[in-house]
Amino acid sequence: MTLLRSARFPAIVLLVAAAIGLATANSPLGLGLEELKGTYLGIPGVFEMSISHWVQDGLLAVFFFVVAVELQFELTNGELNSARKALQPAIAAAGGVLVPIAVYLAFALGSPASGGWPIPTATDIAFALGVLAVFGKGLPSGIRIFLLALAILDDIVGIIFIAVLFTNDVNIGLLALAAVLVVVFGFLSRQLDGRAKLPIAIALVVLGAVTWGLVYESGVHATIAGVALGLAMAQRPALRTRHELEPWVNAIVLPLFAFSAASVAIPALSVSELSPAFWGVLVALPVGKIIGISVFGWISMRIGTGGAAPHLSFGDLLAAGALGGIGFTVSLLLSELAFADEAFVRDQATLGVLAGSVVSLLVAAVLVSWRAWHYRRRAVEEAVA
């Protein structure tokens, strides 16, 4: 379990799962895999979804619950618990959203692919922290804290995009009932420190499942249920639950989603025939994120410093920007949602996410290694002096 909680291992598992999914989809097994993903499971005539949707809407809701618990902690007791702490990463995060959108639209504006502009706005926190753990020995803690805050703010933006942009024909009654259950869930979670722990825990699981079902049926993307429940749960039991779920999310939920989302056939097209969705995402993730985060971050470091030197240099911000370009999990979900009815464009956007994230990963590995070497050398020089 310790291995599954480490920063390095989940990133490796995700990358391997995506590679296997892509290889399988482009092998003789590809057709069978596509049929398997389209197989419906559930109670016939009552509630059924394809295996692909169970992974995307069901399992991924657990991941978003874990993300929401971390977000709740950071907003109340962590690195985002005051406007002063949040200001600098918020400005950098704004650049890391706006510039990739602009880069994407430079390729796709006016084409059927223009609706994919949210795809390159996300940062995969597991991958980013994994690269930081592997290549960042010697880096000051301030860089990790800045990146964590940046990625969490990116997650907030991604959650807002999913909730607002990819919601159709909302059933207000079901959504209101789900909201009531979220309130009840939050109230019951605050009774977990009492005597009836087991019955309350069972009730919370049932409430969570029913809330998820209501949100799904309401027309709002079902992962939003995980977000709402994670934010509503009392912090102490929420952190305990997150601790218990984390290994399962890292070992099962995210690899299954990465395998499923990445299992797309590579189109037999010439470079000129590739969709603007592919080129937009491919360039926006590594280039847009680096430019947006580093430039806006440089500006943020000069706000409120009172003439003192900023705590992160421009080189540090370049490394953070490259890490921010590793979109992966949420970007894959956004590509699935943005082009749900256009499989051909969706597959190309997915390939753009994979390729753009790999490029960002490689660039980040180089930049993070360079910054880590810089700080280790400086530490040695200061020790000698």
Disulfide bonds with the S-S distance in Angstrom:
none
